[in-house]
Amino acid sequence: MEAKALSNRTFLVLAIFFASVELIASGLYIPSLPHIPEAFGTSITFVQLSVSMFILAFQFLGSLLGPFLMHLVVKFHLILV
């Protein structure tokens, strides 16, 4: 079964979507930080640790997915002009 190549427009839309996910997620998460300890019955220390883990996870996944996505670009000849 042959892999179907993505169009340039589809690739661009997906790239913009995945690049904006962290901004949207952190934009929702950060303003709610003062209320999280009360809602979940935990300390502010664990809530602050969750922010650090959130940022590290996005950076780590970006480091792993970056080379994979470049491989797809080369494999499917997705050149944005």
N, C-alpha and C positions, 0 to 999 in steps of 0.2 A: 504494500500500500504506500503510495507516494504521499509525502507531506505536502500540504497545501501552503503556499507562501502567503504571508500577510501582505496586504497592500500597504503602501507608504502611509496612507492616511490612518489606517487601523493601527499600525505600529506607533505612529505619533500620538494618537489618542491614548493608547495603552501606556506609553512612556510617561505622558503627562499625568495620567491617573495614578500610576504607581509612585511617581515622584511627589505627588501631593498628599498621599495617604498619611505620611508622618505628620505633616503640618495640620491636617484636619484632626487626626487623633490627638495630638498634643494640644491643639486648640480646645478640644472638648475636655481633656483630662486635667490640664493645669488649673483652670479656673475652679474646678470642683475639689481641689486638694484640701482646703480647710474643712470641708464637710465629710470627707471620707473616714477619718477616725471615728467620728460619732456614728456614722451609718453602719460601719463594720465592727465597731467595738475594738479598735486596735490603737496602737500608739502612733504619734506623728513620725517617729523614727522609721517605722516600717513603711509608712506612706512615702516618706522621702526616699527610702531605699527603692521603692517600686518605680519612682521616676528615673533613678539612675539605671535600673535594670531595663526599663523601657527604652532609654536612649541607647544603651549598649547593645540591646537586641537588634534595634534597627541598623546600627552601624555594622554589626557582625553579619546580619543577613544581607546587607548591601555589599559587603566585601565578598560574600559567597555568590550572590546572584549576578554581580557585575560581569565577571568573566563568562558565566553561562549565557547571559543575554548577548554578550559580544559574539559568542560562538553562534548563536542563532542568527544574528545580523549577517555574519559572514556566510553561514550555511544557506540561508534563504535569500541572499543577495538583497537585503533590505537597505537600500541606500536612500537616504533622505536628501532630496535635492531642493 
